[in-house]
Amino acid sequence: MNDHVARRWKRFVVAGAMAALVAGMGSTLPSAYAGGMIKADDDKWISVGMGIRSSFNSQEGAAGGHYSNDFNINNARIYIDGQIHKYVKFTFNTDCFNCNVGAGGTQFGGNSNIGLLDAIGKFEISETVNLWVGRTLVPSERGELNGPYYHATFDGFRTPFNPADFSGNFPSGPNGSGNTAGQGGLYGRDNGAVFFGKIHPFGTHLMYVASVFTGTRGGPNPTGSLLYAGRLQWNLLNDESNPGYYTSGTYYGTAGDIVAISGNVIHQKDGAGDIRTGNVSDFTGATVDLLVEKLMPNNMGVFTFNAEFKRYWANYGTGAFAAAGGCAFCIFNGDSWTVYGLYLIPHEVGIGRFQPYVRFVSIDPRYSALRQEFEYGVNYIISGHNARISAYGRYGDIETKGLNSYGLNTAGNKVDSFHVALQLQY
């Protein structure tokens, strides 16, 4: 037991040393940011940017002992935004899909492809009335609307995915069977329309979002019923400034004191299960999330707290798993929650500030085994969400049982893993 604990801490110290080395090297390097805007006039412009996220990951084997080691490209995005009229804008973003598939193997680049992530036509009339149409994020919990680049931690997606997170481009469906006939969207995106706006009752800030999307197709839903999603976000103190209805997991103190509580509902008739066995269910997901960010007095740093609770209803029954090749779309049915706290140390070290944090996740599916995970780490904040290095460790059974694998008789041991990650964007 002592050897196991010593090995765990040794690896985390090594990961921290790697992050510190990169941070120290960064203090001698010139800025590498690139990007810009081309303006025709005040109402016509186009801008181009980029974002990359990469990581080194070491995970203990399911039986203990041997650790896997690999380097991943988690995301590689190109951002294009523009405006063609005072009230009409557009967004066109790409990403490298499946860049991390086959990492460490012989399939380098074989499964990777640059593809369409967002294609949004934006009619932004006023603060209270806006309409986005095209391929965009389905309104859901804060963790999803942060996207990978605006989470408080490097890997923010540790609770069950929504239908719009699954696609045939991925190697497995929500039941881990490899069957994605019931796929919805990709990276939280889907094709649809989002109506949103913001009002300010009694000095607070209330955002509403209502939307309709294509949702799950095939699998349990051959009739083409649509997916509906809505969200309310109430900021009791300072407001948050983000594009559209998007969110962030932290502002590193730049937005002042924040207390924001939000609720979200997603629903689709015949949105889960497998029609081949007759085990089809409506899908309904409800989420409550909370962000608290406090600037400590006397310039003593910034404390950030995030919490999220999910309850999903998809009562397709155990018979859905009897289909040949596995259930077409047995998405998560049960409840999950996560909480994490971060403290941004006020004093700079080199070119950035350190932000230690802890996080806990619990996932309790109805038809599968409970899984939990504890995470501890430190972020090195160089330029907010635009330049950040992270070193963190995990202990739990989410990886061995599966983050989105909720089949019957799922089993797995608790294992350690260690990670060092880099995020850059402009």
N, C-alpha and C positions, 0 to 999 in steps of 0.2 A: 504494500500500500504506500509506504514512504517513497519507494522507488518511483511509483506511478506519479505521485504528487511532485516529486523532484523533477521528473522528466517534463511534466506539464509546465512548470514554472521556468525551466530551462529554455523550453521552446518559446515561451512568451517573451522572455528576456531577449532572446535572439531576434524575435520579430520586432521588439521595441528598438533594439540597437540598429536594425536595418532602417527603420523609419527615421531615427535620429541622424543616421549617416546621410540619408537622402536629403533631409532637411538642412544639414550642415553644408552639403555640397551646393544646395540651392542658393545659399547666401552668397556664393561667388559667381553665380551665373547671371547673365543679363536677361531681361524680360523677353519671353518668346511669344507673347500674345500677338495675334494677328486677327484682322477682320475690319469691317467698316461699313459705311453707308454711302450710297449714291443718291443724291437728291436732285430731282428735276425742279421742284418748287416746294412750298410748304405742305402741299397736299399730295405730292407724288414722290415716293422714295422706295428704295430697296436696300436691305441689309443682309449681310452674309456672316455667319459665325460657325463655330465648330465646338465639339466636346468629345473627350475621350476619357474612359474609365478602364483601368487595368488593375490586376491583383495577382499576388502570389498566395497560394493556398496549400496548407498542409493539414491533412486529416488522418486521425487514428483509424486503423482498420477496425471493422465491425467486431472482430474477435479480439481486439487489443493488440498492442505491440507495434507492428509495422505501420509507418505513416506514408500516405501518398503525398506527392509534391508536384505542383504544376503552376505555370503562369497562364493567366487568362486575359483576353481582351473582353471586358464585360460590355462595353458600348463604344461605338465610334460614330458620331453623329455629325451631320451637316445641317445647319439651320439657315433657312431663307425666309425672311419676312418682308412685307412690302405694303404700301398704301397707294391706291389709285384714285381715291376720292376722299373728301373730308370724312365721310362716314363708311367707307368701304376699304377693307384691308384683306390681306391673305397671309397664310403661313404654309410653307412647304418644307418638311423635315424628313431626313433619311436616317437610317441606322444600319449597322452591320448585324444582320440577324444570324443567330447561331455561331457567332464568332468563338464562343467557348466550347462548342461541341467538338469532341475529339481532341481536346487539349492534352498535350503530353503524348499523343499517339501518332499514327502515321497519316492522319487525315488533315494535316495542316492546310487550312484554306479550303478543304474539299467541301465542307458544308456551309461555308460562309458566303453571304451575298449581301450587297448593299441594296436596300429596298425602301419602299415608301412607308414612312411612319405616320406623318400627318399631312393632310391636304385640306385646309380649312378656308372657306370663304367667310369673312367676318363683316357683319353689319353692326357697327358700334355707334348707335344713335346718341346715347347719353349714358350717364352713370346708372340709370334705373332701367333702361331698355336696351338689350343687346341680343343679337342672334348670330350663332355660329352654325355653319352647315358644312358637312363633308365628313372626313375621317378625323376624329378627335377623341380625347379621353372621355369615357363614360363617367358622369358625376358619381362619385362614391366617397369612401372615407378619405381623410387627409393623407394617409400613407400612400394611397394610390394617386391622388392628385398632386403630391409632391413630385412624382416622377423620380427616376433614379438619381438625378443630379441635385435635388433640393431636399433630400432627407437630412435629418440631423446625424445619421450614421451612414456608413458606406452602403451597407446592404439593409435597406429598410423593409424589404418585402419578406417578412417572416411569419405572416399570418395567411390563412387560406386565400387563394386567388378568386377573383370574380370571373364570370363567363367571358368577359372581354379580354382576359389575359391568356386565353388558350387559342392555339392555332395549329393547323396541320403542319406548319413549319417546325414545330417542336417535336422531340423524340417520344413524348408520352402524353396521354390525355390525363384528365383529372383523377382517373382511377388507376393510373400507372400501367394500363394495359397496352398502350401504344395506339389505341383506337381513338381517333379525334374526329369521328364523323359528325359529332355534335359541336364542333368548334364554333366559338363566337368571334372574337377579334384577335388582336395582337398587341402585347405590351399595354393592355388596358384600353386600347383603341377599338372603335367600331364606327360604322357608317351611319350617320344620323344627323339630328338637329338639336341644338341646345339653346334654350332661352334663359337669360339670366340678367340680374341687376342687383343694385344695392340701394338701401334706404338707411336713414340715420335717426331712428326713434329715440327721443329723450337723450340725445348725445351719444348713443351707442351706434353700432354699425351692424346691420343685418343684411346678409347676402342670401338671395334665393336662386335656385337653379332647377329648371324643369327640362326634361329631355325625352326624346324617343329615338330608338336605334333598331337596327336590323336584328341584333341579338343572335341567339343560337339557331343554327340552320341544320337540317338533317337530323339524324339520331332520333331524339324524342320529339322533334318539332317539324314534321313534314308539311304542316298546313301554313307555315309562314307567319305565326303570331309574332308581334313586335315586342321589344323590350322597353320598359319605361323606367326612368330613374329621376329622383329628385333629391335635393339637398338644401338644408338651411344651416347657415353659419352665423353665429351671433358673437361679435366682438364687444366685450363689455368695457374695455379700456381703449387702448390705441387701436386704430384700424391697421389692416395689412394691405400692402400694395403688391399685387401680383398680376400677371397677364390674365385677363378674363376671369374665370372661376377657379383657376389653379391655386395651389397653396404652397407653403414651405414648412419644413419641420423645425426650423430655427431661423432667426435673423441676426444672431450673434450680438444682440443688443442694439442694432441700428434702428429698430422700429420702436424702441422704448418698451414699457411694460405692456404685456399682452395677456389677456385671458379670453380664450375663444373656445366655445363649445358648439359642436355641430352634430346634426343628425342626418342620416341618409337612408333612403329606401330604394331598392331595385326589385322589379317584378317582371316576370315573363310567363305567360301561360304555356304549358308544355315545354318548360325550359330545362328539364333535367330527366335523366333516366334513359331507358332504351325501349323503343317501340317494338323491337323484335320479340321481346318477352312479355310485352303488354305492361311493363312496369314504367309508367310515365307519370311525372309529377310536375305541377307548377313549381317555379323557382321564385322564392322571395328572400331577399337579403336585407337586414337592418343593421345599421352601424351607428355607434355614438363615439365621437373622438373629442379629445381635449388637448389644447396647447396652452401652457402657462410659461411665460418668459419674464424674468424679473431682473432688472439691473440692480445689483447690490449697492448699498450706499457707500459713499467715500471711495468710489472707483475700485470696488472690491470684486469685480468680475460680473459674469452673467450666469444665472441659473436657468436651465430650460427643463421642462417636464412635458413629456408626451404620453398620452394614454389612448387606448382604442379597445372597444368591445364590439364583437361581431356576433350576430345570431342569424344563421341561414336555415331556411326551411326548404328541403328538397326530398320529400318523403316517397321516394321511388321504391323502397323496400329492398330486402336482400335478394329477391328474385332477379333484380336487374343485373346482378353479377353473373348470372348463369348463361348469358348470351355468348355465342362463339366469338372468341377473340377478346372477350371482356365487355363491360358495359360501355355503350357509346358515349354517354356523358353523365357519369355519376359524380357530379360536382359535390363539394363539401356540404354536409348536412350536420349541423351542430353549433357549438359556440366556441369562440376563441377570444383571447385578450392578450394585450401586451402593454407594458409600462416601461419607460426609461427616463433616466435623469442624467443631465449633463451639466458640467460646470466649466465655463470658459475662464481660464486664469488671465487676469488683466495684463500681466507684464509680458512683453515680447521676449522671446528667446531666439536669437538669430533673426530670421525674417518673418516669424509667425508666433502664434500663441498656442499653448497646449490646452486641450479640452478633454479631460478624462470623463468616462461615462460608464454606466451599468444599465443592463436591460434584461427583462424576463419575458418569456413568451409561453403561453399555454394554449394548446389546441385539443379540443375534446370532440371528436366526430361521433355521430350516433352509431354508425355501422362499423367503426374501426377503433383502433387502440388510441388511448391518450398519449400525447407527446408534448414534451416541455424542453425548454432550453434557457440557459443562463449565458449572457454575453457580457464581457468586460473589455474595455479598450481605451484608447486615447486617440483623438484627432489632433493633427497639427494644422492649424488654420492659417494659411498664408494670405489668401484673398477671398474670404467668405466661401461661397459655394464654387467659386471659379478656380481656386487652387487649394487643394487639401490633400494631406497624406493621413492615412489611418492605419493603426496597428491594433488588432483585437483578437481575442480568443473566445471560444465557445465550448460549452459542455452541455450535452443533452442528446436526445434521440430523434430530433426532427430530421436530421440528414439520413439516419439509418432506416427510419420508418417512412420517410417521405413527406415533404412539405405539402404536396398536392396528390398524394396517393392514399386513397381512403377505402381500399378494398378490404374484404373480410380477412380475418386472421393475420393482419399485418403485425410484424414483430421486428424488433431491433434493439441493440444495446445502446447505452449512453456512451458517447465518445467525445474526445477532445479534438478541437481543430484550432488552427492558428493562421492568421491572415495579415498581409500587409498590402495596402491598396493606395492607388494614386488617382486623383480626379482633377482634370483641367478642362476649362471651357472659356470661350470668349464669344 
